[in-house]
């Protein structure tokens, strides 16, 4: 890992738009792209190949590989597994856990402490206020 500046570590090649704001501690994996106006507040770990689109805001999250955070989306204090897509203006609140391949539509919202099982899809504008788990994933 390479130290970009104090408390910001990068692995491999990353793209960071100059208008983005990053406050560490932050770890960026190889191939990560941070677009214009994005705001990242640590502690934060963003896995390989992930994309943070323009104006998105992340704070205190762990993102695995190939996660896409859409334009103007917000994510705070959550864990997002591989291949999760959070579309424009969607919200992921503190304590949420999204398993691999979850898709959140435009303007959707995952409320505090909600768990979304593998492959779950929230339609545009839909709000998840309770756990979305397939029967085999339920406790």
N, C-alpha and C positions, 0 to 999 in steps of 0.2 A: 504494500500500500504506500501511496505517496501522500504527504501532507501538503494540501493545497494552501492552507493557512491554518492558524491555530484552531484546533478542534474540528477541522474538516479534512477527512481522509478520502482519497479516491483510489480505486483499483482499476488499472488499465486505462483505456481512453474513455473519457466522458465529454459530453457537450453541455456547457453551462452558459445560458444567455447572460450577457452583461447586466441586464436590468433585473435579473432575479436577485432575491435576497436570501442568504443562507446564514443561519446562526447555529453554531454547533452545540454539542457534538453531533456530527453528521458523518455517516459512512456511505459513499456512493460506489456501487459495483460497476464492473466493466460494461460499457455500452449504454450507460444511463444518459438520458437527455432531459435537461431542465430548460423549459421554454421561457419566453419573455414574461416578466412580472410574477413569476411563481415565487411563493414565500415558503421556505423550509425552516422549521424551528426544531432543534434537537431536544432530547436525544432522538435520533432518527437514523434508520438504516434502510437503504433502497437497493434492492437486488438487481443483478445483471439484467440488462436489456429493458429496464423499466423506463417509462416516459411520463414526465410530469408536464402537462400542457399549460399554456399561457394562463396566468392568473390563478392557478390552483394554489391551495394552501394546505400544508401538511405540518403537523406538530405531534411529536412524541409517538410516532408510528414505526412499525416494522413492516416493510414491503418485501416479499420474496421476489423471485425472478419474473420478468416479463409482465409487470403490473402496469396498467395504463390508468392514469388519473386525468380525467378530462378537464377541459377549459372551465375555470371558475369553480371547480369542485373543491370540497373541503373534507379533510380527514383529520381527526384528532384522537390520539391515544388508542389506536386500533391496530390489529394485526390483519394483514391481507396476504393470503397465500398466492402461489404461482398462478399466472394467467388471469388474474382478476381484472375486470374492466369497470371503472367508475366513470360514467359518462358526464357530460356537461352539467354543472351546477348541482350534482348529486352531493349528498352529505353522508358521512360515516362518523358516528359519534363515539365518545369515550367508551372503551371496554368492548367494542364490537369486534367480532372475529369472523372473517370471511374466508371460507375454505377455497381450494383451487377451483378455477373456472367459473366463479360467481360473476354475474353481470348485473350492474345497477344502471337502469335507464336514466335518461335526462330528468333532472329535478326530483329523483327518488331520494329516499332517506332511510338509513339504517340507524335506529335509535340506540341509546346507551345499553351496553351489555348484551346486545342481540347477537346470536350466532347464526350464520348462514352456511348450510351444508354445501358440499361439492356440487357445482353446476347450477345452483339456484339462480333464478332470474327475477329481478324486480322490474316491472314495467315502468315506463315513464310516469313520474309523479307518484308512484306507489310508495307507501311508508311501511317499513317493517318494524313493528312494535313488540314482536315476540319471535322466538327462535324459529327459523325455517330449516328444518332438518328432514331428510328422507327417513322413512321408518327404520331402515337399517342403521342410520346414524344416531337415532334417538337413544338416550340412556336406558 
